[in-house]
Amino acid sequence: MEPTKNLCAQIPESLHAKIREQQEAKGQTLSQYMTAILTEHFEKEEIKRMDTATRTIAFQVPEEMFQEMKQYLKKHNLKQKEFIMGLIQQALTDDADTASLESKE
């Protein structure tokens, strides 16, 4: 686990109340909730900076599979994007290796 540092900032009371309400509704500690919010913010910023030569892939999976994947990601400290991209890259590499072997025969 990565070491942590304290971050303190004055915010309007109304915003504080909204944050606490959502944090409690999610059953997270304030640290967990703020980490999730800030991580999401910076991931969105990263997406905005991405090259326009990228494409979005979206698909639905059964809830049970989704929960299993989330547990796997947490266990292996992976992001969903890097996990899925790794699977795609592995399949493409395997396919290229198979094609190479078939062409030698």
Sequence and secondary structure as in RCSB ss.txt:
>XXXX:A:sequence
MEPTKNLCAQIPESLHAKIREQQEAKGQTLSQYMTAILTEHFEKEEIKRMDTATRTIAFQVPEEMFQEMKQYLKK
HNLKQKEFIMGLIQQALTDDADTASLESKE
>XXXX:A:secstr
            HHHHHHHHHHHHHTT  HHHHHHHHHHHHHHHHHHHHS TT         HHHHHHHHHHHHH
TT  HHHHHHHHHHHHHHHHHHHHHHHHH 
